[in-house]
Amino acid sequence: MSQICIQNVTKSFKNIEILKNISLDIEDASFTIILGPSGCGKSTLLRIISGLETPDSGDIVIGENIVTKVDPRNRDVAMVFQNYALYPHLTVYQNIEYGLKARKVKKEQREELINQAIDMVQLGDQKSKRPAEMSGGQRQRVALARAIVKRPKVFLMDEPLSNLDAKLRSQMRAELLELYHHLQTTFLYVTHDQIEAMSMGTYIVILDKGEIQQKGTPKEIYENPDNVFVAGFIGSPPANIINLGKYQYAIRSEHITFDDTEEEHIVIAGQVISSENLGNEIIFNVRTRVGDLRVKSQNYWDDCHSAVRLCIKTRKLLYFDAQGQRMSLPLACADSLNYFTEIVTANN
């Protein structure tokens, strides 16, 4: 079993609290993404799990073993870093072999493990090259192969694709998922990239200011955010957040249209102030009486009038209280919708 249990973990640096009483279960054989903005504590949490940092309080349990005070090399985890951390003077084969030699694995077994790992990451023709002779994607594959040969219970990955260009990131995402399905072990992956989180994770954990905001499947996180922060963080673009004081609201850009819809909707006048052409789609930034709203539409390559009429699908509105927490009680939601309608349609 390779589940991870994080129990009441705290961590501070120079009197600044980075992690605030974090408790979290990472399911066995899951591909769990820790997602959050820069400085939220996600890399610190990963380093604590690996043993590279020590928590101020709390415990880390991997499988059935408490490993909080266990040396990193004895935790049965492998970590893949953003900067690859390869030895520049060693070949691909030697980089992968290095950890096995340090563990005094016999030569015949080393050769078998290394060749299997190299085949998995498709570097069979690169064995004798050094890192400087390889592309970023190839170097990242070497780092993955070096982790694979350890046969760990858990793979820990700290923004491993962030140094690659967009095309390589897309390719490596697919290869990582293929590797995950092949190995059938636990992957814990830190990123700030929305696309990586939504396309790769079986679960996503949203972290902000050292606290867990929500954990769920990509669908749960996207469609049912627990609070305003999650709604305004997840998605590309994130949900529109409308703050009307008494209540707050979220509506995704694809749930606002320029044309009347058969669904129940609220109409609001607006003015297009900018647009972002994405090829098949286009995102408009529209100024309205309740703030600027992003509207995602199919791109017909037509000029859009500056003055527009927006239709907000009421079925897709999400309701939050003044503190930003999700509201789900029918009466409270009905009152919130009435309040929203009155303000939006007044002098429209």
Beta strands, then each sheet from edge to edge (+ up, - down):
strand 1: 4-13
strand 2: 16-26
strand 3: 31-35
strand 4: 57-62
strand 5: 65-66
strand 6: 77-80
strand 7: 154-158
strand 8: 186-191
strand 9: 203-208
strand 10: 211-216
strand 11: 240-243
strand 12: 248-251
strand 13: 256-257
strand 14: 265-277
strand 15: 281-288
strand 16: 291-298
strand 17: 307-313
strand 18: 318-320
sheet 1: 2+ 1- 4+ 5-
sheet 2: 6+ 7+ 8+ 3+ 9+ 10-
sheet 3: 11+ 12- 18+
sheet 4: 13+ 17- 14+ 15- 16+
end
